[in-house]
Amino acid sequence: MGSSSHFDVAIIGAGMSGLAAGIRLAHFGKKVCILERHSVWGGLNSFYKKGGHHFDTGLHAMTNWLEPGYRGPRVPLQRIYRQLRLSPELFQLEKQGHSQVIFGDVRLRFENGLERLASEIAREFPAEVDGFLRLAGDLEGYPEANQDVPFESTRDRLEGYIKEPLLREMLLAPLLWYGSAHEDDVDFEQFQILFNSIYREGFCRPREGVKTIIFALVRRYAETGGELRRNTGVSRLLVRDGVVTAIELDDGAVVTASQVLSSAGLVETMRLRSDQPKDAVREHEGQLAFTEAIHVLKRPMRELGFDAAITFYNRGPRFTWRSPEDRLVDLDSSVICVPDNFAHESPLAEHRLRVTHLAHNQRWFSLGAEEYEAEKARMVGASMSVTAGVAGDFRPHVTYTDAFTPRTVTKYTGHINGAIYGSPHKQKTGRTDLGNLFVIGTDQGMLGIVGAMLSGVAVANTVGSG
Ligand SMILES: Cc1cc2nc3c(=O)[nH]c(=O)nc-3n(C[C@H](O)[C@H](O)[C@H](O)COP(=O)(O)OP(=O)(O)OC[C@H]3O[C@@H](n4cnc5c(N)ncnc54)[C@H](O)[C@@H]3O)c2cc1C
C-alpha cells in the first residue's frame, strides 16, 4: 500500500462507530478504508488475554435490549440490525436478571421494562410514583438524531417531576455512570436517550463477551469489500482551503480520501490537523476518568447471595459525578458488574466481578513507574474491601485480578485524559468547520456500544447519501 491510495471515505478508528460507519458507507457503494492504530479492533470496548484469562476491556452491559420478534415502533438496536443488514442472532444477546441502585441503606431494583422500577419507587418513595410515571411518559421515544440542540440541565428538569432529592440522585446515577461526559449533570436530551436505553429497554450481554459484537461487525465489513488496516495510526490530517487534503500515517505513508470520518475524539481529531496548534481546544478536554478492577473468581457471586447484574452503589445520599479533586480514586461510589448474573442460558466458563470507580486523571498520569504500580495495587485492595461490604466477601474466592487506570485507557485508545466519555462538548451533527471532516462515535454525542454504532450509521447516512 503506498502513497497513491485514494478512497471515497477514510475512517479513523475501528471501534464500534468506525466499523458501523464503514459497513453503512459500503452499502452506499463507497470505497472505504478504516485506519486503526492498534493491532485489534474494538477501541474502548475491545478484548485481550492476560494471565491465561480472556478479558473484555470495557463490557459491563449492552443497553437497548430488544425482545426476540419485537414488532413495535422503531428502536435503536432494530435500526442497527436493519441499516447494517445484520441478523439479530449474530450478537447472541441475553438479557439481565435485575440490576439495582443502592444509596446507603435504600435500594431500588430494576429489570428491563419500567414495571419493576415503578413498583420499587412505590415502596420506597410512595409520594413520587405519579411524578415518575409522568416523567416516563414524557420521555417516551427518542429525540431526532444529529440535531444541534443546546445543553439543558437534567438536574433542573427533574425537579419538575420528582420532589425527593434522594430519588432524583438514585435515578440519575446509572445514567450518569453509563453516559455523561458532563461533571455533575447530563444533557436532558441525552438523559432521554439513556432513560429509554437503560430503564425502558434495558441491559443485555453477549454470552461470550464483546468479541461476538466486534467479530460480527468486522465480518460484515469484510463482506462489503471495505478495507481495514490495523497497526496503521493517523499522525496528521493535512488541511488546505477548508478541507482535509491528505492523511499522513505513523509510518510516513500518505492516503487521500474525499471524506474523512474520525472516531478518535473531538479534541484528539483537532490536534491531528495541520492547521491547528498541538494543544488546540484545551477547554473541550473531557475530565471524567475511571479505574476498574476485574476479578476472576472460583465461585459465582450468586453463591455468596449477590444476584444483581449491575449495581450502582453510592455511600451517601448525594451522588458526586466528578473527577475526585484530592484523591486518585473516589471509593464513595462504584459500579459493580457481575456477568454471571445475566440470564445466560448456560453457565459462563469463568466467574467475574468488575468494579469501576471515578478517578482523577492527572494524578494517575503524574505518577512515576514504581509509584504507579504501587498505587494501582493499593486501589485494587481498597476497592475490594469497599465492594466486599456491598456484595459480600468475595475476596477469598479471587484467583486473578487485572486492573486499569486512566493511563491504560489513553495508552490503548488515544483518548486524552483517559476520558472514556470524551469531551463534554459534543458535535451532535457530526460536522466540523472543515467541509469533508466529520466526527463520529463518542464525541458526536452518542455513547456506549449501541450509541457508538448508531452514531456511525447516522453520520454515514449523511455522508453516503450526499
Ligand atoms: C472500561 C469501559 C467500560 C465500558 N463499558 C461499557 C458497557 O458496559 N456498555 C456500553 O455500551 N459501553 C461501554 N463503554 C463505552 C463504549 O465502549 C464506548 O462508548 C464505545 O465503544 C465508543 O466507541 P467509538 O467508536 O466511539 O470510539 P473508540 O472505541 O474510542 O474507537 C476509536 C478508535 O480509534 C482508534 N484511534 C484513535 N486515534 C487514532 C489515530 N490517530 N489513528 C488511528 N486510529 C486511531 C483507537 O485506537 C480506537 O480503536 C465502556 C468503555 C470503557 C472504556
The ligand as an SDF file (V2000), in Angstrom:
LIG
                    3D

 53 58  0  0  0  0  0  0  0  0999 V2000
  -13.9680    0.4750   30.7690 C   0  0  0  0  0  0  0  0  0  0  0  0
  -15.0950    0.7570   29.8630 C   0  0  0  0  0  0  0  0  0  0  0  0
  -16.3180    0.1850   30.1110 C   0  0  0  0  0  0  0  0  0  0  0  0
  -17.3630    0.3970   29.2200 C   0  0  0  0  0  0  0  0  0  0  0  0
  -18.4930   -0.2770   29.4280 N   0  0  0  0  0  0  0  0  0  0  0  0
  -19.4850   -0.1940   28.5190 C   0  0  0  0  0  0  0  0  0  0  0  0
  -20.6070   -1.0140   28.6150 C   0  0  0  0  0  0  0  0  0  0  0  0
  -20.7070   -1.8460   29.5000 O   0  0  0  0  0  0  0  0  0  0  0  0
  -21.5970   -0.8850   27.7130 N   0  0  0  0  0  0  0  0  0  0  0  0
  -21.5200    0.0240   26.7100 C   0  0  0  0  0  0  0  0  0  0  0  0
  -22.4530    0.0990   25.9090 O   0  0  0  0  0  0  0  0  0  0  0  0
  -20.4520    0.8200   26.5740 N   0  0  0  0  0  0  0  0  0  0  0  0
  -19.4290    0.7170   27.4560 C   0  0  0  0  0  0  0  0  0  0  0  0
  -18.3220    1.5030   27.3270 N   0  0  0  0  0  0  0  0  0  0  0  0
  -18.3430    2.5960   26.3570 C   0  0  0  0  0  0  0  0  0  0  0  0
  -18.1560    2.1030   24.9510 C   0  0  0  0  0  0  0  0  0  0  0  0
  -17.0980    1.1940   24.9450 O   0  0  0  0  0  0  0  0  0  0  0  0
  -17.8190    3.2790   24.0480 C   0  0  0  0  0  0  0  0  0  0  0  0
  -18.8050    4.2870   24.1890 O   0  0  0  0  0  0  0  0  0  0  0  0
  -17.7480    2.8950   22.5840 C   0  0  0  0  0  0  0  0  0  0  0  0
  -17.0610    1.6830   22.4290 O   0  0  0  0  0  0  0  0  0  0  0  0
  -17.0580    4.0290   21.8390 C   0  0  0  0  0  0  0  0  0  0  0  0
  -16.8290    3.6640   20.5120 O   0  0  0  0  0  0  0  0  0  0  0  0
  -16.2170    4.7000   19.4940 P   0  0  0  0  0  0  0  0  0  0  0  0
  -16.1990    4.0330   18.1990 O   0  0  0  0  0  0  0  0  0  0  0  0
  -16.8920    5.9960   19.6260 O   0  0  0  0  0  0  0  0  0  0  0  0
  -14.7460    5.0390   19.9910 O   0  0  0  0  0  0  0  0  0  0  0  0
  -13.4900    4.1530   20.3630 P   0  0  0  0  0  0  0  0  0  0  0  0
  -13.9000    2.8400   20.8750 O   0  0  0  0  0  0  0  0  0  0  0  0
  -12.6430    5.0030   21.2230 O   0  0  0  0  0  0  0  0  0  0  0  0
  -12.7630    3.9220   18.9800 O   0  0  0  0  0  0  0  0  0  0  0  0
  -11.8070    4.8170   18.4930 C   0  0  0  0  0  0  0  0  0  0  0  0
  -10.7480    4.0220   17.7760 C   0  0  0  0  0  0  0  0  0  0  0  0
   -9.8930    4.9290   17.0950 O   0  0  0  0  0  0  0  0  0  0  0  0
   -8.5650    4.4920   17.2050 C   0  0  0  0  0  0  0  0  0  0  0  0
   -7.7160    5.6690   17.0250 N   0  0  0  0  0  0  0  0  0  0  0  0
   -7.6520    6.7630   17.8170 C   0  0  0  0  0  0  0  0  0  0  0  0
   -6.7720    7.6510   17.3150 N   0  0  0  0  0  0  0  0  0  0  0  0
   -6.2890    7.1080   16.1780 C   0  0  0  0  0  0  0  0  0  0  0  0
   -5.3520    7.5530   15.1990 C   0  0  0  0  0  0  0  0  0  0  0  0
   -4.7530    8.7340   15.2910 N   0  0  0  0  0  0  0  0  0  0  0  0
   -5.0790    6.7210   14.1500 N   0  0  0  0  0  0  0  0  0  0  0  0
   -5.7090    5.5200   14.0140 C   0  0  0  0  0  0  0  0  0  0  0  0
   -6.5830    5.0580   14.9250 N   0  0  0  0  0  0  0  0  0  0  0  0
   -6.8740    5.8470   15.9820 C   0  0  0  0  0  0  0  0  0  0  0  0
   -8.4760    3.9130   18.5820 C   0  0  0  0  0  0  0  0  0  0  0  0
   -7.3820    3.0080   18.6990 O   0  0  0  0  0  0  0  0  0  0  0  0
   -9.8400    3.2150   18.6950 C   0  0  0  0  0  0  0  0  0  0  0  0
   -9.7910    1.8950   18.2530 O   0  0  0  0  0  0  0  0  0  0  0  0
  -17.2180    1.2750   28.1440 C   0  0  0  0  0  0  0  0  0  0  0  0
  -15.9820    1.8510   27.9020 C   0  0  0  0  0  0  0  0  0  0  0  0
  -14.9150    1.5710   28.7250 C   0  0  0  0  0  0  0  0  0  0  0  0
  -13.5610    2.1030   28.3940 C   0  0  0  0  0  0  0  0  0  0  0  0
  1  2  1  0
  2  3  1  0
  2 52  2  0
  3  4  2  0
  4  5  1  0
  4 50  1  0
  5  6  2  0
  6  7  1  0
  6 13  1  0
  7  8  2  0
  7  9  1  0
  9 10  1  0
 10 11  2  0
 10 12  1  0
 12 13  2  0
 13 14  1  0
 14 15  1  0
 14 50  1  0
 15 16  1  0
 16 17  1  0
 16 18  1  0
 18 19  1  0
 18 20  1  0
 20 21  1  0
 20 22  1  0
 22 23  1  0
 23 24  1  0
 24 25  2  0
 24 26  1  0
 24 27  1  0
 27 28  1  0
 28 29  2  0
 28 30  1  0
 28 31  1  0
 31 32  1  0
 32 33  1  0
 33 34  1  0
 33 48  1  0
 34 35  1  0
 35 36  1  0
 35 46  1  0
 36 37  1  0
 36 45  1  0
 37 38  2  0
 38 39  1  0
 39 40  1  0
 39 45  2  0
 40 41  1  0
 40 42  2  0
 42 43  1  0
 43 44  2  0
 44 45  1  0
 46 47  1  0
 46 48  1  0
 48 49  1  0
 50 51  2  0
 51 52  1  0
 52 53  1  0
M  END
$$$$
